[in-house]
Amino acid sequence: MIKALSWITKDTKIDFMGARKFTYTLSIAMVVLSFIVIAVKGFNYGIDFSGGILMEVKSENQIDLEKVRSELSQLNIGEVNLQTIGDSGQEIMIRAQAKNMDEKEQMAAINEIKSLLGADMEFRRIELVGPQVGDELKIAGVVASLIAMLGISLYIWFRFEWQFAIGALVGLFHDIITTVGLLSLFGFDFSLTTVAAILTLAGYSVNDTVVTYDRIRENLRKYKKMPQIELLNKSINDIFSRTLLTGVTTLLASVALLIWGGETLRSFSFVIVWGVIVGTYSSIYVSGGMLNLFDLRAKGKEEDINPFGKVE
């Protein structure tokens, strides 16, 4: 498969920038729709951020959700949500808000749930977070993401030029916003694990962007008279094979994680899968396409060689 992809992407001459008007419109639409979805639906905050009790329970027999819901409604632990895990019907996830409960009261609530469900149940996972801690973690997650974006932009600025830093920042913003928009749309858990996946996405995206920028800067020095649109196309084509092969190999692992990783890693693996796709797209059409809005022409008198055979 890798050899086949390598053959397909060898010496490509794709007019990436020819689609720039469409991709500008597409990217803006994706960002705007993401903001709308976030404003309307909000996020399905996990226990990390919302506070409460999370339990994964497994039984030898089929679990009657209505019966469990009826039994848990007798306890004074706030709103309780039940969710099946897998297709067997023998494993469920219990979420209880347990608002205004301190750690001692939450532990007491967990013991009540265990007693109510019976000793034949296997409690595979138990988490509890106070609402105050959840709010602090929520703020810390936002701060971590902003610091990561700022740090990446400063790195690009110092390594390249300010135009490149703006392109990288816009691309990174595009990737993160569209990702959290999809998380909101599909109702995936938004937890510390999700934040870690978003930061991983940011690292992957900027890695692709740096490789693209390196080739653009190299070609700017080499081809002094080549039109900027043509130069951007050539630079992206030069590293297209590497970009595609890296994306495909990463997707093979992340898709497997999404399919077989289980409910606990569902949001994490989804972010990684989408991050590979949108990161590859944005490195070409957002971060790369943004550069066409600036004059990147480097000064110099080196001989210009047209890569398509014509000497200027």
C-alpha positions in Angstrom: 0.0 0.0 0.0 2.8 2.4 0.9 4.6 1.6 -2.3 1.4 2.2 -4.3 0.9 5.6 -2.6 4.5 6.5 -3.2 4.1 5.8 -6.9 0.9 7.8 -7.1 2.4 10.8 -5.4 5.8 10.7 -7.3 6.6 14.0 -9.1 3.0 15.4 -8.8 2.1 18.7 -10.5 -1.2 19.4 -8.8 -2.6 22.9 -9.0 -3.4 23.2 -5.3 -3.6 27.0 -5.3 -6.1 26.8 -8.2 -8.7 25.8 -5.7 -7.8 28.5 -3.2 -11.0 30.5 -3.5 -13.1 27.4 -2.9 -11.0 26.3 0.1 -11.0 29.8 1.6 -14.8 29.7 1.5 -14.9 26.1 2.8 -12.6 26.9 5.7 -14.5 30.0 6.7 -17.8 28.1 6.5 -16.4 25.3 8.7 -15.2 27.7 11.3 -18.5 29.7 11.4 -20.6 26.5 11.6 -18.3 25.3 14.4 -19.0 28.5 16.4 -22.7 28.1 15.8 -22.8 24.5 16.9 -20.8 25.3 20.0 -23.1 28.2 20.9 -26.3 26.2 20.3 -25.3 22.7 21.7 -22.4 23.5 24.0 -20.2 20.6 25.1 -20.8 17.3 26.7 -18.4 17.9 29.6 -16.9 14.8 31.1 -16.5 14.2 34.8 -13.1 16.0 34.7 -14.8 19.3 34.0 -18.4 19.0 35.2 -17.7 17.2 38.4 -19.6 14.2 39.7 -19.4 10.4 39.6 -18.5 8.2 36.7 -18.7 4.4 37.0 -18.3 1.6 34.4 -20.2 -1.5 35.4 -20.2 -5.0 33.9 -22.6 -7.9 34.5 -22.6 -11.5 33.5 -26.1 -11.1 32.2 -28.0 -8.5 30.1 -28.4 -5.3 32.1 -31.9 -3.8 32.2 -31.3 -0.1 31.8 -34.8 0.9 32.9 -34.6 -1.1 36.1 -31.1 0.3 36.9 -32.4 3.9 36.2 -35.4 3.3 38.4 -33.2 2.0 41.3 -30.7 4.9 41.0 -33.5 7.5 41.0 -34.2 6.6 44.6 -30.8 8.0 45.6 -30.3 11.7 46.2 -27.3 12.1 43.8 -28.8 14.5 41.2 -29.3 13.7 37.5 -28.2 10.2 36.5 -27.4 9.3 32.9 -26.9 5.7 31.7 -25.1 4.6 28.5 -24.4 1.2 27.2 -20.9 0.2 26.2 -20.4 -2.1 23.3 -23.1 -4.2 21.8 -23.4 -7.0 24.3 -25.7 -5.1 26.7 -23.7 -6.4 29.6 -21.7 -3.2 30.3 -23.0 0.3 31.1 -21.6 3.7 32.1 -23.2 5.5 34.9 -22.9 9.3 35.2 -24.2 11.1 38.3 -23.9 14.8 38.7 -23.7 14.6 42.5 -23.7 18.4 42.7 -22.6 20.2 45.9 -21.1 17.0 47.3 -17.7 17.0 48.8 -15.4 14.0 48.4 -16.7 12.2 51.5 -20.3 12.5 50.3 -19.3 11.3 46.8 -17.7 8.2 48.3 -20.8 7.5 50.3 -22.9 7.9 47.1 -20.6 5.4 45.3 -21.0 2.9 48.2 -24.8 3.3 47.9 -24.7 2.7 44.2 -22.6 -0.5 44.7 -25.0 -1.7 47.4 -28.0 -1.0 45.2 -26.7 -2.8 42.1 -25.5 -5.8 44.0 -22.3 -7.7 44.5 -22.6 -9.7 41.3 -21.7 -6.5 39.3 -18.1 -5.8 38.3 -17.1 -2.2 38.8 -14.5 -1.7 36.2 -13.9 2.0 36.5 -14.8 4.6 39.2 -14.0 8.3 39.0 -15.1 11.2 41.1 -14.4 15.0 40.8 -15.8 17.9 42.8 -17.5 20.7 41.0 -14.8 23.3 42.1 -12.0 21.0 40.9 -13.9 20.6 37.6 -14.1 24.3 37.1 -10.4 24.7 37.8 -9.5 21.9 35.4 -11.7 23.6 32.7 -9.8 26.8 33.0 -6.5 25.0 33.0 -7.4 23.2 29.8 -8.3 26.5 28.0 -5.1 28.1 29.3 -3.0 25.1 28.2 -4.4 25.3 24.7 -3.9 29.1 24.4 -0.3 28.8 25.6 0.4 26.0 23.1 -1.0 28.2 20.2 1.0 31.2 21.3 4.2 29.1 21.7 3.9 27.5 18.3 3.3 30.9 16.7 6.3 32.4 18.3 8.4 29.5 17.2 7.2 29.9 13.6 7.9 33.6 13.8 11.5 33.2 15.0 12.2 30.4 12.6 10.6 31.9 9.5 9.0 35.4 9.0 5.9 37.1 10.6 3.8 36.2 7.5 4.5 32.5 8.2 3.6 32.9 11.8 0.2 34.4 10.9 -0.4 31.6 8.4 0.5 29.0 11.1 -1.7 30.6 13.7 -4.7 30.8 11.4 -4.2 27.2 10.4 -3.9 26.1 14.0 -7.0 28.1 15.0 -8.9 26.6 12.1 -8.0 23.0 13.2 -8.8 23.5 16.8 -12.1 25.3 16.3 -13.4 22.8 13.7 -12.3 19.9 16.0 -14.2 21.2 19.1 -17.1 22.0 16.8 -17.4 18.4 15.8 -17.0 17.3 19.4 -20.0 19.5 20.2 -22.0 18.3 17.2 -21.6 14.6 17.9 -21.8 14.9 21.7 -18.4 13.4 22.5 -17.1 13.6 26.0 -15.0 16.7 26.5 -12.5 15.9 29.2 -8.8 16.3 30.1 -8.1 13.3 27.7 -9.8 15.3 25.0 -7.7 18.4 25.7 -4.6 16.1 25.5 -5.8 14.9 22.1 -6.3 18.5 20.9 -2.8 19.5 21.9 -1.5 16.4 20.1 -3.5 17.6 17.1 -1.9 21.0 17.3 1.6 19.4 17.3 0.8 17.2 14.3 -0.7 20.1 12.4 2.2 22.5 13.0 4.7 19.7 12.1 3.1 19.4 8.7 3.0 23.2 8.4 6.7 23.6 9.3 7.7 21.0 6.6 5.6 22.9 4.0 7.1 26.2 5.1 10.6 24.9 4.9 10.2 23.9 1.3 8.5 27.2 0.5 11.4 29.2 2.0 13.9 27.0 0.2 12.2 27.6 -3.1 11.8 31.3 -2.5 15.6 31.5 -2.4 16.1 29.3 -5.4 13.5 30.5 -7.8 13.7 34.3 -7.7 11.5 35.1 -10.8 8.9 32.3 -10.5 5.3 33.7 -9.9 4.3 33.3 -6.2 1.3 31.1 -7.0 3.4 28.7 -9.1 6.1 28.6 -6.4 3.6 27.7 -3.7 2.2 24.9 -5.9 5.7 23.6 -6.6 6.6 23.6 -2.9 3.5 21.7 -1.9 4.0 19.2 -4.7 7.6 18.7 -3.6 6.5 17.4 -0.2 3.1 16.1 -1.1 4.3 12.5 -1.1 5.8 12.8 2.4 2.6 14.6 3.7 0.2 11.9 2.3 2.3 8.9 3.4 2.7 10.4 6.9 -1.1 11.0 7.1 -2.0 7.6 5.9 0.3 5.7 8.3 -0.9 7.8 11.2 -4.6 7.2 10.2 -4.0 3.4 10.2 -3.2 3.4 13.9 -5.7 6.1 14.9 -8.7 4.5 13.1 -7.9 1.2 14.7 -7.9 3.0 18.1 -11.2 4.6 17.2 -12.9 1.3 16.3 -11.4 -0.9 19.0 -10.2 1.5 21.7 -13.4 1.3 23.7 -15.7 4.0 25.0 -13.0 5.5 27.3 -10.8 6.5 24.4 -13.6 7.3 21.9 -13.3 11.1 22.0 -9.5 11.0 22.1 -9.2 8.7 19.1 -11.8 10.7 17.2 -9.8 13.9 17.7 -6.7 12.2 16.5 -8.4 10.8 13.3 -10.0 14.1 12.5 -6.8 16.0 13.4 -4.7 14.0 10.9 -7.3 14.8 8.1 -7.8 18.5 8.9 -4.1 19.0 9.8 -3.1 17.7 6.3 -5.8 19.9 4.7 -4.9 23.0 6.6 -1.1 22.7 6.0 -1.8 23.0 2.3 -4.9 25.2 2.0 -5.0 27.3 5.1 -1.4 27.8 6.4 0.0 27.4 2.9 -2.8 29.3 1.1 -2.6 32.2 3.6 0.9 33.0 2.4 -0.5 34.0 -1.0 -2.0 37.0 0.7 1.5 38.4 1.4 4.4 39.3 -0.8 7.0 36.6 0.0 9.4 37.4 -2.8 13.0 37.1 -1.5 15.6 39.4 -2.8 18.6 38.1 -4.7 20.1 37.6 -8.1 20.4 33.8 -8.3 19.5 32.2 -11.6 15.9 31.1 -11.7 15.1 27.6 -13.0 11.6 26.7 -13.9 10.8 23.2 -12.5 8.6 22.5 -15.6 11.5 22.8 -18.0 11.4 26.4 -19.2 14.4 28.6 -18.4 13.6 32.2 -17.6 
